[in-house]
Amino acid sequence: MENPDVFLEDNVMIDKYMVTGKLGNGAFSTIYNAKNVRNNDPVIIKTENVDDEIGLLKHEASMYLRLRNVSGMLLIKWYGVVDDWRCLVLPYAGRSLDKLIVTNPAVRMNIFSQIVNALESIHMMGVIHRDIKPANILIDEEGTCRLVDFGLSSMIWQTYGGHIEKKTNQTIIGSPAYVSINIHEGINPSRRDDLESLCYVYMYLKKKSLPWSSFATKYIHEIKQNLLHYCSDYGDAVLAVIWEYVRKIKFSEDPNYKIITDVLEHEIAGLDKEKEVSDVVDYESDSDGEEIVP
């Protein structure tokens, strides 16, 4: 196959999975909707050319295998090479958060709490995600969230068992809108940076934008340092508390994930909610076709 779009030809099969349409293009891969022809279960298929020297899809598959015993982690359905394309088959697990506007603050905080717990689990397995952003978090109709896309992930522990060493003058890896201030300053990522990126995801969910969305990368660093000002504008005191804690975590320090989830649970308990936190089954569309989670 010279071009991955040949996967869109009639009845293309990858193992027992039939491609049904194109879902989109990632930074390093093409993604398709597909189904298991034996039971019609929906799946997604990520493809990458075997000539890609970086080999992020192969790395991602290895990370899913490493994390296969983590609760809520997607389990690989199939991985292999079809002609000139590496193919990773994963179960369909819902919509990505970049497609949603979450209007219910309790739902936003519940999403935040779920991903904090997920990050604690993968960090305990020695993995840093390194690309936390709305497009890499899925939510299903029951409100269950899952982290995906481990192509940029790396290990926390060195071969001999110690924590990775702090380095400087590093290039930015990840999405500039969501990387931590430390990453902007050229420091290599550790667990704290996944958590800081999640703060920016939480901020995005309220308005489907960030205060620095229209700015070039070189200005985003400065704007993020004034986040407390924007927390006030967004009317979100809970984010300010969590962000201040996360910013104080040292490079090799074990984050206290419970501090974050306790803050969120306390806020959720104090809300006068019209809907349960898990009630994200029904969606509406605004004029731009974006789905709104009430």
C-alpha positions as a Python dict, from the first residue, in 0.01 Angstrom:
ca = {
    (1, 'M'): (0, 0, 0),
    (2, 'E'): (148, 331, -104),
    (3, 'N'): (-99, 544, 85),
    (4, 'P'): (-291, 459, 405),
    (5, 'D'): (-612, 590, 250),
    (6, 'V'): (-630, 266, 54),
    (7, 'F'): (-765, 137, 386),
    (8, 'L'): (-1084, 318, 284),
    (9, 'E'): (-1136, 92, -16),
    (10, 'D'): (-1427, -153, 6),
    (11, 'N'): (-1396, -434, 261),
    (12, 'V'): (-1034, -373, 361),
    (13, 'M'): (-950, -619, 639),
    (14, 'I'): (-684, -589, 907),
    (15, 'D'): (-684, -924, 1081),
    (16, 'K'): (-1056, -971, 1163),
    (17, 'Y'): (-1132, -598, 1155),
    (18, 'M'): (-1300, -419, 864),
    (19, 'V'): (-1231, -49, 811),
    (20, 'T'): (-1555, 152, 800),
    (21, 'G'): (-1427, 509, 770),
    (22, 'K'): (-1155, 758, 847),
    (23, 'L'): (-1161, 911, 1194),
    (24, 'G'): (-882, 1162, 1147),
    (25, 'N'): (-511, 1234, 1129),
    (26, 'G'): (-287, 1252, 1431),
    (27, 'A'): (50, 1424, 1433),
    (28, 'F'): (222, 1098, 1342),
    (29, 'S'): (-52, 857, 1238),
    (30, 'T'): (-379, 813, 1052),
    (31, 'I'): (-678, 682, 1248),
    (32, 'Y'): (-973, 481, 1118),
    (33, 'N'): (-1304, 354, 1249),
    (34, 'A'): (-1348, -20, 1204),
    (35, 'K'): (-1547, -315, 1335),
    (36, 'N'): (-1488, -675, 1431),
    (37, 'V'): (-1660, -871, 1154),
    (38, 'R'): (-1735, -1158, 1393),
    (39, 'N'): (-1936, -961, 1649),
    (40, 'N'): (-1962, -604, 1507),
    (41, 'D'): (-1778, -455, 1806),
    (42, 'P'): (-1645, -108, 1711),
    (43, 'V'): (-1270, -48, 1719),
    (44, 'I'): (-1026, 216, 1603),
    (45, 'I'): (-715, 145, 1398),
    (46, 'K'): (-404, 364, 1406),
    (47, 'T'): (-159, 333, 1118),
    (48, 'E'): (200, 444, 1068),
    (49, 'N'): (437, 384, 777),
    (50, 'V'): (710, 130, 853),
    (51, 'D'): (964, 371, 706),
    (52, 'D'): (891, 620, 984),
    (53, 'E'): (1223, 624, 1169),
    (54, 'I'): (1069, 753, 1492),
    (55, 'G'): (833, 457, 1519),
    (56, 'L'): (591, 613, 1766),
    (57, 'L'): (317, 358, 1699),
    (58, 'K'): (545, 68, 1782),
    (59, 'H'): (647, 249, 2099),
    (60, 'E'): (283, 319, 2183),
    (61, 'A'): (193, -49, 2144),
    (62, 'S'): (475, -144, 2382),
    (63, 'M'): (344, 105, 2639),
    (64, 'Y'): (-10, -34, 2620),
    (65, 'L'): (139, -377, 2688),
    (66, 'R'): (335, -243, 2983),
    (67, 'L'): (20, -81, 3125),
    (68, 'R'): (-221, -365, 3044),
    (69, 'N'): (-289, -441, 3412),
    (70, 'V'): (-377, -80, 3496),
    (71, 'S'): (-749, -44, 3566),
    (72, 'G'): (-931, 130, 3281),
    (73, 'M'): (-642, 106, 3036),
    (74, 'L'): (-736, 13, 2679),
    (75, 'L'): (-622, -337, 2584),
    (76, 'I'): (-466, -393, 2243),
    (77, 'K'): (-689, -597, 2014),
    (78, 'W'): (-419, -652, 1752),
    (79, 'Y'): (-84, -510, 1647),
    (80, 'G'): (114, -593, 1335),
    (81, 'V'): (227, -485, 991),
    (82, 'V'): (-1, -475, 687),
    (83, 'D'): (207, -424, 373),
    (84, 'D'): (402, -106, 452),
    (85, 'W'): (193, 4, 750),
    (86, 'R'): (213, -66, 1120),
    (87, 'C'): (-141, -108, 1252),
    (88, 'L'): (-259, -81, 1612),
    (89, 'V'): (-616, -193, 1684),
    (90, 'L'): (-781, -63, 2003),
    (91, 'P'): (-1138, -84, 2133),
    (92, 'Y'): (-1363, 214, 2067),
    (93, 'A'): (-1391, 392, 2402),
    (94, 'G'): (-1593, 707, 2338),
    (95, 'R'): (-1547, 1064, 2222),
    (96, 'S'): (-1238, 1271, 2284),
    (97, 'L'): (-1273, 1572, 2512),
    (98, 'D'): (-1169, 1813, 2239),
    (99, 'K'): (-1506, 1741, 2076),
    (100, 'L'): (-1703, 1837, 2389),
    (101, 'I'): (-1803, 2145, 2584),
    (102, 'V'): (-1865, 2046, 2947),
    (103, 'T'): (-2109, 2292, 3102),
    (104, 'N'): (-2166, 2111, 3432),
    (105, 'P'): (-1886, 2200, 3679),
    (106, 'A'): (-1939, 1873, 3868),
    (107, 'V'): (-1879, 1677, 3548),
    (108, 'R'): (-1563, 1877, 3477),
    (109, 'M'): (-1430, 1807, 3823),
    (110, 'N'): (-1521, 1440, 3797),
    (111, 'I'): (-1329, 1415, 3468),
    (112, 'F'): (-1032, 1586, 3637),
    (113, 'S'): (-1048, 1344, 3930),
    (114, 'Q'): (-1069, 1036, 3707),
    (115, 'I'): (-763, 1137, 3507),
    (116, 'V'): (-566, 1222, 3822),
    (117, 'N'): (-634, 866, 3939),
    (118, 'A'): (-536, 730, 3597),
    (119, 'L'): (-212, 928, 3605),
    (120, 'E'): (-133, 798, 3953),
    (121, 'S'): (-175, 442, 3822),
    (122, 'I'): (46, 485, 3516),
    (123, 'H'): (305, 677, 3715),
    (124, 'M'): (319, 387, 3961),
    (125, 'M'): (401, 168, 3661),
    (126, 'G'): (692, 399, 3583),
    (127, 'V'): (538, 577, 3284),
    (128, 'I'): (501, 950, 3212),
    (129, 'H'): (237, 1027, 2948),
    (130, 'R'): (395, 1355, 2824),
    (131, 'D'): (108, 1456, 2596),
    (132, 'I'): (-193, 1523, 2817),
    (133, 'K'): (-449, 1719, 2615),
    (134, 'P'): (-825, 1698, 2543),
    (135, 'A'): (-774, 1494, 2224),
    (136, 'N'): (-597, 1224, 2427),
    (137, 'I'): (-874, 1175, 2683),
    (138, 'L'): (-1182, 975, 2588),
    (139, 'I'): (-1518, 976, 2765),
    (140, 'D'): (-1792, 720, 2706),
    (141, 'E'): (-2168, 750, 2752),
    (142, 'E'): (-2143, 646, 3117),
    (143, 'G'): (-1894, 923, 3188),
    (144, 'T'): (-1592, 694, 3222),
    (145, 'C'): (-1270, 860, 3107),
    (146, 'R'): (-962, 693, 2962),
    (147, 'L'): (-617, 816, 2869),
    (148, 'V'): (-498, 727, 2520),
    (149, 'D'): (-210, 798, 2281),
    (150, 'F'): (109, 692, 2454),
    (151, 'G'): (330, 759, 2152),
    (152, 'L'): (533, 1027, 2333),
    (153, 'S'): (538, 857, 2673),
    (154, 'S'): (861, 774, 2853),
    (155, 'M'): (989, 602, 3165),
    (156, 'I'): (1034, 764, 3505),
    (157, 'W'): (1293, 519, 3634),
    (158, 'Q'): (1637, 463, 3492),
    (159, 'T'): (1772, 115, 3418),
    (160, 'Y'): (1942, 91, 3757),
    (161, 'G'): (1621, 191, 3935),
    (162, 'G'): (1673, 556, 4025),
    (163, 'H'): (1456, 844, 3912),
    (164, 'I'): (1553, 999, 3579),
    (165, 'E'): (1791, 1292, 3611),
    (166, 'K'): (1682, 1649, 3566),
    (167, 'K'): (1806, 1801, 3241),
    (168, 'T'): (1794, 2150, 3094),
    (169, 'N'): (1796, 2301, 2746),
    (170, 'Q'): (1551, 2039, 2619),
    (171, 'T'): (1322, 2097, 2323),
    (172, 'I'): (945, 2105, 2373),
    (173, 'I'): (782, 1767, 2323),
    (174, 'G'): (403, 1766, 2329),
    (175, 'S'): (139, 2026, 2249),
    (176, 'P'): (261, 2378, 2342),
    (177, 'A'): (-87, 2481, 2458),
    (178, 'Y'): (-86, 2208, 2724),
    (179, 'V'): (277, 2147, 2824),
    (180, 'S'): (389, 2265, 3165),
    (181, 'I'): (583, 2581, 3240),
    (182, 'N'): (884, 2362, 3318),
    (183, 'I'): (874, 2216, 2967),
    (184, 'H'): (860, 2567, 2820),
    (185, 'E'): (1173, 2642, 3024),
    (186, 'G'): (1360, 2348, 2871),
    (187, 'I'): (1339, 2105, 3163),
    (188, 'N'): (1270, 1741, 3082),
    (189, 'P'): (930, 1609, 3197),
    (190, 'S'): (848, 1419, 3513),
    (191, 'R'): (525, 1324, 3688),
    (192, 'R'): (444, 1678, 3796),
    (193, 'D'): (423, 1790, 3434),
    (194, 'D'): (144, 1545, 3345),
    (195, 'L'): (-57, 1694, 3632),
    (196, 'E'): (7, 2052, 3526),
    (197, 'S'): (-101, 1970, 3171),
    (198, 'L'): (-422, 1826, 3314),
    (199, 'C'): (-492, 2161, 3483),
    (200, 'Y'): (-493, 2322, 3139),
    (201, 'V'): (-725, 2051, 3005),
    (202, 'Y'): (-967, 2126, 3289),
    (203, 'M'): (-952, 2495, 3202),
    (204, 'Y'): (-1018, 2421, 2835),
    (205, 'L'): (-1330, 2217, 2908),
    (206, 'K'): (-1523, 2516, 3040),
    (207, 'K'): (-1499, 2738, 2732),
    (208, 'K'): (-1340, 2511, 2471),
    (209, 'S'): (-1051, 2753, 2454),
    (210, 'L'): (-751, 2868, 2656),
    (211, 'P'): (-640, 3226, 2730),
    (212, 'W'): (-332, 3166, 2512),
    (213, 'S'): (-504, 2980, 2227),
    (214, 'S'): (-437, 3256, 1973),
    (215, 'F'): (-78, 3323, 2079),
    (216, 'A'): (249, 3189, 1936),
    (217, 'T'): (441, 2934, 2143),
    (218, 'K'): (701, 3188, 2258),
    (219, 'Y'): (430, 3392, 2436),
    (220, 'I'): (238, 3100, 2590),
    (221, 'H'): (502, 3045, 2857),
    (222, 'E'): (463, 3398, 2993),
    (223, 'I'): (83, 3385, 2990),
    (224, 'K'): (75, 3055, 3179),
    (225, 'Q'): (278, 3208, 3461),
    (226, 'N'): (-16, 3442, 3522),
    (227, 'L'): (-266, 3157, 3540),
    (228, 'L'): (-409, 3265, 3876),
    (229, 'H'): (-535, 3583, 3709),
    (230, 'Y'): (-712, 3377, 3445),
    (231, 'C'): (-853, 3141, 3707),
    (232, 'S'): (-1030, 3445, 3850),
    (233, 'D'): (-1162, 3536, 3505),
    (234, 'Y'): (-1283, 3180, 3458),
    (235, 'G'): (-1446, 3186, 3802),
    (236, 'D'): (-1260, 2872, 3905),
    (237, 'A'): (-1108, 2883, 4252),
    (238, 'V'): (-1059, 2505, 4265),
    (239, 'L'): (-826, 2516, 3965),
    (240, 'A'): (-618, 2787, 4132),
    (241, 'V'): (-571, 2572, 4444),
    (242, 'I'): (-469, 2263, 4246),
    (243, 'W'): (-243, 2450, 4004),
    (244, 'E'): (-57, 2619, 4290),
    (245, 'Y'): (3, 2280, 4453),
    (246, 'V'): (118, 2116, 4129),
    (247, 'R'): (358, 2402, 4053),
    (248, 'K'): (533, 2341, 4387),
    (249, 'I'): (609, 1973, 4319),
    (250, 'K'): (982, 1911, 4275),
    (251, 'F'): (1123, 1729, 3971),
    (252, 'S'): (1167, 1386, 4134),
    (253, 'E'): (910, 1432, 4412),
    (254, 'D'): (625, 1183, 4449),
    (255, 'P'): (306, 1386, 4383),
    (256, 'N'): (32, 1361, 4644),
    (257, 'Y'): (-252, 1272, 4410),
    (258, 'K'): (-495, 1247, 4702),
    (259, 'I'): (-454, 1617, 4779),
    (260, 'I'): (-590, 1692, 4433),
    (261, 'T'): (-876, 1441, 4437),
    (262, 'D'): (-978, 1547, 4789),
    (263, 'V'): (-1008, 1910, 4674),
    (264, 'L'): (-1219, 1801, 4378),
    (265, 'E'): (-1443, 1570, 4581),
    (266, 'H'): (-1500, 1842, 4841),
    (267, 'E'): (-1604, 2087, 4569),
    (268, 'I'): (-1831, 1833, 4399),
    (269, 'A'): (-2001, 1755, 4730),
    (270, 'G'): (-2072, 2124, 4784),
    (271, 'L'): (-2236, 2181, 4448),
    (272, 'D'): (-2611, 2202, 4408),
    (273, 'K'): (-2620, 1963, 4114),
    (274, 'E'): (-2925, 1916, 3897),
    (275, 'K'): (-2764, 1615, 3730),
    (276, 'E'): (-2552, 1332, 3861),
    (277, 'V'): (-2183, 1350, 3777),
    (278, 'S'): (-2212, 1033, 3568),
    (279, 'D'): (-2506, 1167, 3365),
    (280, 'V'): (-2335, 1235, 3035),
    (281, 'V'): (-2544, 1002, 2820),
    (282, 'D'): (-2748, 1265, 2636),
    (283, 'Y'): (-2571, 1510, 2411),
    (284, 'E'): (-2687, 1823, 2235),
    (285, 'S'): (-2522, 2010, 1949),
    (286, 'D'): (-2454, 2379, 1936),
    (287, 'S'): (-2449, 2581, 1615),
    (288, 'D'): (-2096, 2464, 1537),
    (289, 'G'): (-2186, 2101, 1575),
    (290, 'E'): (-1986, 2054, 1895),
    (291, 'E'): (-2136, 1822, 2151),
    (292, 'I'): (-2229, 1971, 2485),
    (293, 'V'): (-2217, 1763, 2801),
    (294, 'P'): (-2473, 1911, 3040),
}
